[in-house]
Amino acid sequence: MKRIAFCLLILAAGLGLVSCARERLSFEPTEAERLTQKEKFALIDYVRGFVLSSKKLKLTAEEKDIIRKTDPKVRIHYTAPKEGRLNMVWEFKAGRTLSALCNGPLQTRNNPTDWQINLTSGRRINAEDPALYGITD
């Protein structure tokens, strides 16, 4: 009997956590809860700074110039006010791309510290148009 009660308790706790997660995924921010243009610019500038000063990334002079002079494509999926997943992408020649990802609070006062930077080469062959899957910019 104790095992059944314990299993029911664990099941109830699990269902409670799942229901909380659904609410967080369906968060629709108001304009005041989104990042302002100034805050987005500060994050882009922050990423530019550490990408351009990185000794590990093998960027050409032309690619560094693109990073300095052009804004990346920015996508943000909000999970709470000014919090969520942010993705910045710079595209270079020959299919090379630099992407910067972070999760969590996106406040520029305390810049996110969990950035992941990826430099990829090449394009997928026979890649489908994202619009076919309902993905738009």
N, C-alpha and C positions, 0 to 999 in steps of 0.2 A: 504494500500500500504506500509506503514511504517513497519507493522508486517511482510510482505513478505520479504522486504529488510533485516530486522533484522534477520529473520530465515535463509535467504541465507548467511548472514554474519557469523552466528554461524556455519552453515553447512560447509562453506569454511574453517573456522578456525579449526574445528574438523578434516576435511580431511587433512589439513596441518599437524596437530599433528600426525595423524595416519601414514602419509607417512614418517615422521621423525622417528617414532618408528620402522618401517620396516627396515630402513637403519641401525639402531643401532643393531637390532637383527641379521642381516646378516653380521656383522663385522668379517672379517677373518684377524687375526693379522699376521704380518710378524714375523720372528724370533726375531728381535730387539724389537718388541712391546709386546712380551711374557715375563713372569717372567723368570729370569735366575735361575739356580739350587741353587745359593747362596741366592737369594731372597726367593725361595720356602722354603729352609732350615730355613731361618730367621723367616718366618711365622709359620712353624711347631714348631720351638723352642719357639716362643712367645705363641702359643696355649698350648704347653706342660706346660709352666711355670704357666699360670693361671689355667689350669685344675688340675695340681698336687697340687697347693696350695689352691684349693677351699675347703671350709668347707661344702658347700651345696651338692656337688656331693658325693654319697655314693659308692665309689670305693673300691674294696678289694685291699689288698697288691699285689696280683698277677696281677690285672688289672693295677695298677699304674706302676708295673714293665714292663708290656707290653708297656705302653705309653712311658716310659723312653727309652726302648731299641729298639722298632720297629718304622718304619716310617708308617704313615697312608696312606691309598689310597687317592689320591688327584685328584679332578676333578675341572677344571676351565672352565667356559664359559665366554669368553671375549666379552665385549660390546664396548670397546675402548682400546687404548694402555695401558697395565698394569692395566686394570680396568674391573670389571665384577663380576661374582658370583663364589665363591670358596667354595668347600665342602671337608672336611677331615673326614675320617672314620677309627676308630680303631675297630676291631672285637675281641670279647672275647669269652670265653667258654659259653656254654648254651644259645647261641643266643643273648647275650648282645652286644650292639654296642654303641660307643660314637661317635657322629658326631658334627663337628664344622662347622658352616656356616657363611659366611659374604658376603655382597654386597657392591659394590662401588670401590673406588681406592684401589689397592692391594699393594701399595708401602710400603716397609718395614721401610722406614725412619719415616713415620707417620703411624704406624700400625692401621689398621681398628679398629673402636671402636664399631661397631654394631654386634659383634659376637653373635651367638645363639648356645648354647651348649645343646645337647639332649642326654640323656642316656636312651636307650630303652632295653627292655627285650623281649625275645621270637622271634620266626620266624613265618612268614606266612605259613599256611598249604596250600599245593597244589599251591605253587608259581611257575609260569612259568619261563622258561629260558629267561633272558632278550634278548638273541640273536634272539629269535623268533620275537621280536618287533624292531629289527634293532639297539639295544643298545649294544655297545661294550665298552670295557675299553680303 
